[in-house]
Amino acid sequence: MKTVKDYIRTIPDFPHEGIMFRDVTTLFADPAGLRLVIDQLLQPYAAVQVDKLVGLEARGCILGGPVAYELGKAFVPSR
């Protein structure tokens, strides 16, 4: 069984030597990977009462919308 980490590409030495860049676009491009990460983000909050979900910066905005949708809550993108 694949994990979220399996869907994330690692690019060594980018943008500088010694840095391991984690490219999440490969996760977002794969329907199974995207569903897996959304399900895992939902799990801890399924029984928690919230009014709105706030997604911070780029990744939070990409993943926050589907999570808010699944929870049936409003979504607020934030930069």
Contact map, one row per residue, 1 for C-alpha under 8 A:
1110000000000000000000000000000000000000000000000000000000000000000000000000000
1111011000000000000000000000000000000000000000000000000000000000000000000000000
1111111000000000000000000000000000010000000000000000000000000000000000000000000
0111111100000000000000000010000010011000000000000000000000000000000000000000000
0011111100000000000000000000000000000000000000000000000000000000000000000000000
0111111110000000000000000000000000000000000000000000000000000000000000000000000
0111111110000000000000010110010010000000000000000000000000000000000000000000000
0001111111000000000001111110000000000000000000000000000000000000000000000000000
0000011111100000000001110100000000000000000000000000000000000000000000000000000
0000000111110000000111100000000000000000000000000000000000000000000000000000000
0000000011111100000111100000000000000000000000000000000000000000000000000000000
0000000001111100111110000000000000000000000000000000000000000000000000000000000
0000000000111111111110000000000000000000000000000000000000000000000000000000000
0000000000111111111110000000000000000000000000000000000000000000000000000000000
0000000000001111101010000000000000000000000000000000000000000000000000000000000
0000000000001111111000000000000000000000000000000000000000000000000000000000000
0000000000011111111000000000000000000000000000000000000000000000000000000000000
0000000000011101111100000000000000000000000000000000000000000000000000000000000
0000000000011111111110000000000000000000000000000000000000000000000000000000000
0000000001111100011111000000000000000000000000000000000000000000000000000000000
0000000001111110001111100000000000000000000000000000000000000000000000000000000
0000000111100000000111110000000000000000000000000000000000000000000000000000000
0000000111100000000011111100000000000000000000000000000000000000000000000000000
0000001110000000000001111111000000000000000000000000000000000000000000000000000
0000000100000000000000111111100000000000000000000000000000000000000000000000000
0000001110000000000000111111110000000000000000000000000000000000000000000000000
0001001100000000000000011111110011000000000000000000000000000000000000000000000
0000000000000000000000011111111011000000000000000000000000000000000000000000000
0000000000000000000000001111111011000000000000000000000000000000000000000000000
0000001000000000000000000111111111000000000000000000000000000000000000000000000
0000000000000000000000000001111111100000000000000000000000000000000000000000000
0000000000000000000000000000011111110000000000000000000000000000000000000000000
0001001000000000000000000011111111111000000000000000000000000000000000000000000
0000000000000000000000000011111111111100000000000000000000000000000000000000000
0000000000000000000000000000001111111110000000000000000000000000000000000000000
0011000000000000000000000000000111111111000000000000000000000000000000000000000
0001000000000000000000000000000011111111100000000000000000000000000000000000000
0000000000000000000000000000000001111111110000000000000000000010011000000000000
0000000000000000000000000000000000111111111000000000000000000000000000000000000
0000000000000000000000000000000000011111111100000000000000000000000000000000000
0000000000000000000000000000000000001111111110000000000000000000001000000000000
0000000000000000000000000000000000000111111111000000000000000000001001100000000
0000000000000000000000000000000000000011111111000000000000000000000000000000000
0000000000000000000000000000000000000001111111110000000000000000000000000000000
0000000000000000000000000000000000000000111111111000000000000000000000000000000
0000000000000000000000000000000000000000011111110000000000000000000000100000000
0000000000000000000000000000000000000000000111111000000000000000000000000000000
0000000000000000000000000000000000000000000111111100000000000000000000000000000
0000000000000000000000000000000000000000000010111110000000000000000000000000000
0000000000000000000000000000000000000000000000011111100000000000000000001000000
0000000000000000000000000000000000000000000000001111100000000000000000001100000
0000000000000000000000000000000000000000000000000111110000000000000100001111000
0000000000000000000000000000000000000000000000000111111000000001000100001111000
0000000000000000000000000000000000000000000000000001111100010001000000000011110
0000000000000000000000000000000000000000000000000000111110111111100000000011110
0000000000000000000000000000000000000000000000000000011111111000000000000000111
0000000000000000000000000000000000000000000000000000001111111000000000000000111
0000000000000000000000000000000000000000000000000000000111111100000000000000001
0000000000000000000000000000000000000000000000000000001111111110000000000000000
0000000000000000000000000000000000000000000000000000011111111111000000000000100
0000000000000000000000000000000000000000000000000000001111111111100000000000110
0000000000000000000000000000000000000000000000000000001001111111110000000000000
0000000000000000000000000000000000000100000000000000001000111111111000000000000
0000000000000000000000000000000000000000000000000000111000011111111100000010100
0000000000000000000000000000000000000000000000000000001000001111111110000010000
0000000000000000000000000000000000000100000000000000000000000111111111000000000
0000000000000000000000000000000000000100110000000000000000000011111111100000000
0000000000000000000000000000000000000000000000000001100000000001111111111110000
0000000000000000000000000000000000000000000000000000000000000000111111111110000
0000000000000000000000000000000000000000010000000000000000000000011111111000000
0000000000000000000000000000000000000000010001000000000000000000001111111000000
0000000000000000000000000000000000000000000000000000000000000000000111111100000
0000000000000000000000000000000000000000000000000111100000000000000111111110000
0000000000000000000000000000000000000000000000000011100000000000000110011111000
0000000000000000000000000000000000000000000000000001111000000001100110001111100
0000000000000000000000000000000000000000000000000001111000000000000000000111110
0000000000000000000000000000000000000000000000000000011110011001000000000011111
0000000000000000000000000000000000000000000000000000011110001000000000000001111
0000000000000000000000000000000000000000000000000000000111000000000000000000111
